[in-house]
Amino acid sequence: MYTYIVKCSDGTYYTGWTTDLEKRLNTHNQQKGAKYTRPRLPVHLVYWEYFKSKRRAQGREWEIKQLSRKGKEILINKNLKSEGDVSMEKTLRYTIDELEKILKIPSPSGHTEYLKDHVIKELKSLKVDYQETHKGAIIATVKGEVTKEHRTVSAHMDTLGAMVKEIKSNGRLKFDPIGGYMMNSVEGENCVIETLNQKQFSGTFFTTKPSVHIHSDAKKIDRSVENMEVIIDQKVTSVEDIEKLGISIGDFIFLDPRTEIHENGFIKSRHIDDKAGVAVMLGLIYDLKKNKKKPFYSTHFFFSNYEEVGHGASASIPEETKEFLAIDMSTPGDGQSSTEYHVTICAKDSTGPYDYSLRKKLIEIAKEHKINYKVDLYPYYGSDASAALRSGNDFKAALIGPGVYASHGYERTHEDAIGNTLKLGIQYLLSE
């Protein structure tokens, strides 16, 4: 739902609410809209806000209508919108909706089947050709103006997680982490243990000394995997009790994402790394297909798995690829230029510098199209592009992504970062 302001031909403003900005604007200019705008055509869209509910949109409409003309202009000038932005707004809403869905789908490295099924279903709805690799990745392809040389854009479906390592004699589980997260980031977190026959049991991560009332060193115990365990929400007190449930060594443990999407644009969840990238790739495909845009080069969208463990996009990259763009999270923090509101262009990570000319091109595109961006370096970071280059591919590689705070923990970003990543991605794909 949107609250919007249009500027009429006589210079006055009209405020309303709608479910579809583009459709509503056309309705106004076809003399089928509000009585106020009919004699004041054409009207031009200058401002909007998005809300999840009709009630909130209508409430904001009333608030804006109480403002003076000067008050409305202050509001408009703070965040001036144009009719050309409406298409990207639709793409952003689609992307955020997809992100909310996929954040709730478990996909630790080695077990991405549920997310893969969702991505395939979405690709089919967008009528995009795709193929699955033997390794379990998905490659969707959109034909471009130039078909001899190709581009590949990548994001990884896999996330952090854990596996059952040992069934303890007291009916608790030792686990082995998948990916590099801090143990204190999972302490007290809920999880799901899934058996090979897909039965699921809820549980919680704790230290082996979780109570300050009975453990004098509960606060001081080292938060290491050796001192952590999973308590299952079942009446179990022995190895035999656990085995009767069907739980065994090697079963996957899914971390509860605790996803929250706020109306002010903030997004909080586990696994924004790199499900934000996956959602952005679906958003890029959506924008190309729905707006009948054709990328300059035929483009492959590579939905990788196993990136969190180091070998994501190391195989099956189409051989015509001349440029490879990884979309992954950037990391705001002390000493970093990245923020939760910009798209970041990575100059260098732990594997070394990315291609200079391609980085320069991305910066020029961002400047030309007034896209809010940052350039940054990440000392403890690798990407699909890194894996692809290590496996011997001959192409230029770059890395971009939205700023995501508190990587490999409970993470946060903002839809502005998602939107700026979408804008840079689209303009890059359309560029020569």
SULDAVEN-V963408 format. One record per run of one state. SS is the DSSP state (H for helix, E for strand, C for the rest). FROM is the first residue (numbers start at 1). LEN is the number of residues. Records with the same first field share a line. If there is no record, write none. Layout:
SS=FROM-LEN / FROM-LEN
This chain:
C=1-1 / 8-5 / 19-2 / 30-5 / 39-5 / 51-3 / 66-3 / 79-4 / 104-4 / 109-4 / 126-3 / 133-5 / 143-3 / 157-2 / 160-1 / 168-5 / 179-4 / 186-4 / 195-5 / 208-17 / 233-6 / 246-6 / 256-4 / 262-4 / 270-2 / 291-6 / 305-2 / 310-11 / 328-2 / 331-12 / 350-2 / 354-2 / 369-4 / 378-6 / 391-5 / 404-1 / 406-5 / 431-2
E=2-6 / 13-6 / 44-7 / 108-1 / 129-4 / 138-5 / 146-11 / 159-1 / 161-7 / 173-6 / 190-5 / 200-8 / 228-5 / 252-4 / 260-2 / 266-4 / 297-8 / 321-7 / 330-1 / 343-7 / 352-2 / 373-5 / 396-8 / 405-1 / 411-4
H=21-9 / 35-4 / 54-12 / 69-10 / 83-21 / 113-13 / 183-3 / 225-3 / 239-7 / 272-19 / 307-3 / 356-13 / 384-7 / 415-16
